[in-house]
Amino acid sequence: MGDAVLFELLHLEIVAQLQAEAEAAETQEQGRCISTLEGMGFRAGQGLIERFTRDAPSFKDELDIMKFICKEFWTNLFRKQIDNLRTNHQGTYVLQDNRFRLLTPVSNGKQYLEEAPKFLAFTCGLLRGALSNLGINSMVTAEVSVMPACKFHIVMQKP
């Protein structure tokens, strides 16, 4: 449990530091802040999925991989499974977490709603990196309407 708290605090501090650097520069740097967080998550996701799938059986298809991401990968990272997985069976998946752990510290009302993308960029990178290492090129975006709930939209890119 202590390691989860440490991760949350580290994540908050990384976001704050990158945000402070972006504000010290120009408004153009805001996009770079999110891009940097997403890149950090991408690399972390690649490494974590290698470790988590070491003893796992091979996957049959995309849906099998997404079920693994929602159950095993998410549980290892956030101590709970994804609350809802939806798909159109054409390469688009929506993962819903009704109480996302990295948004909880800043989810007091709607005042931080516009700041939410910064707190989700790392996790978008985690998902994209994990899927990349499993051989799936994807685009991952996040959506928040009521904090701390969020949805991650994953669109598989066809080769």
C-alpha positions in Angstrom: 0.0 0.0 0.0 2.9 2.3 0.8 4.3 2.0 -2.7 1.0 3.1 -4.2 1.1 6.3 -2.2 4.7 6.9 -3.1 3.8 6.5 -6.8 0.9 8.9 -6.5 3.1 11.5 -4.8 5.9 11.0 -7.4 3.4 11.4 -10.2 1.9 14.6 -8.7 5.4 16.0 -8.3 6.5 15.2 -11.9 3.4 16.8 -13.3 3.9 19.9 -11.1 7.6 20.2 -12.1 6.8 19.9 -15.8 4.0 22.4 -15.4 6.2 24.9 -13.6 8.8 24.6 -16.4 6.1 25.1 -19.0 4.8 28.2 -17.3 8.2 29.6 -16.9 8.7 29.3 -20.6 5.8 30.2 -22.9 2.3 28.9 -23.5 3.6 26.8 -26.4 5.4 24.7 -23.8 2.0 23.4 -22.4 1.8 20.8 -25.2 5.4 19.8 -24.6 4.6 19.1 -20.9 1.8 16.7 -21.9 4.0 15.2 -24.6 6.9 14.6 -22.1 4.6 13.0 -19.6 3.1 10.7 -22.3 6.7 9.8 -23.5 7.7 8.9 -19.9 4.6 6.7 -19.6 5.3 5.1 -23.0 8.7 3.9 -21.9 7.4 2.8 -18.5 4.6 0.9 -20.1 6.9 -1.0 -22.4 9.0 -2.2 -19.5 6.1 -3.0 -17.2 4.3 -5.1 -19.8 7.4 -7.2 -20.4 7.5 -8.0 -16.7 3.8 -8.6 -16.3 3.6 -11.0 -19.4 6.7 -13.0 -18.6 4.7 -16.0 -17.3 1.4 -15.3 -19.1 0.2 -17.5 -21.9 0.2 -16.0 -25.5 -2.7 -14.0 -26.5 -5.3 -15.1 -29.1 -6.4 -11.7 -30.4 -6.7 -8.0 -29.7 -9.7 -8.5 -27.4 -7.7 -11.0 -25.4 -4.9 -8.4 -25.0 -7.3 -5.7 -23.9 -8.8 -8.1 -21.3 -5.3 -8.6 -19.9 -4.7 -4.9 -19.9 -8.0 -4.3 -18.0 -7.5 -7.0 -15.5 -3.8 -7.9 -14.9 -2.0 -4.8 -16.1 -4.4 -2.3 -14.4 -4.5 -4.3 -11.2 -0.7 -4.4 -10.9 -0.5 -0.6 -11.4 -3.6 0.8 -9.6 -4.7 -2.1 -7.3 -8.1 -2.5 -9.0 -9.5 -3.6 -12.4 -10.9 -1.3 -15.0 -14.6 -0.8 -14.2 -15.8 -1.1 -17.8 -14.4 -2.2 -21.2 -16.4 -1.5 -24.3 -15.5 -2.1 -27.9 -17.0 -1.7 -31.4 -15.2 -4.8 -32.5 -13.5 -2.7 -35.2 -10.3 -1.7 -33.3 -11.8 0.9 -30.9 -11.9 0.2 -27.2 -13.0 2.4 -24.3 -11.7 1.6 -20.8 -13.6 3.3 -18.0 -12.3 3.8 -14.5 -14.9 5.3 -12.1 -12.3 6.2 -9.4 -9.0 6.7 -11.2 -6.3 6.7 -8.6 -4.1 9.5 -10.1 -7.1 11.9 -10.4 -8.4 11.4 -6.9 -6.0 13.8 -5.2 -7.1 16.7 -7.5 -10.8 15.8 -7.8 -12.3 18.3 -5.4 -15.1 19.7 -7.5 -14.8 21.0 -11.1 -12.0 23.5 -10.4 -9.3 21.1 -11.7 -11.3 19.6 -14.6 -9.4 21.6 -17.2 -6.1 20.4 -15.6 -7.0 16.7 -15.9 -5.2 16.1 -19.2 -1.8 16.6 -17.5 -2.7 14.0 -14.9 -3.8 11.5 -17.6 -1.0 11.9 -20.1 1.4 9.5 -18.2 -1.3 6.8 -18.1 -2.1 7.3 -21.8 1.6 6.7 -22.4 1.6 3.6 -20.2 -1.2 2.1 -22.2 0.3 3.0 -25.6 3.7 1.6 -24.5 2.3 -1.6 -23.2 0.2 -2.2 -26.3 3.2 -1.3 -28.5 5.3 -4.0 -26.8 2.5 -6.5 -27.4 2.7 -5.6 -31.2 -0.2 -3.2 -31.4 0.3 0.3 -32.7 -2.4 2.5 -31.1 -3.6 6.0 -30.4 -4.7 6.5 -26.7 -6.6 9.5 -25.5 -8.3 10.3 -22.2 -11.6 11.9 -21.4 -12.9 13.3 -18.1 -16.4 14.6 -17.5 -16.7 14.1 -13.8 -13.6 13.6 -11.6 -12.2 11.2 -10.6 -13.9 9.1 -13.2 -12.2 8.9 -16.6 -12.3 7.0 -19.9 -9.4 6.0 -22.0 -10.1 5.7 -25.7 -7.8 3.3 -27.6 -7.9 3.2 -31.4 -5.8 0.4 -32.9 -3.8 1.6 -35.9 -3.8 -0.8 -38.8 -0.4 -1.6 -40.3 
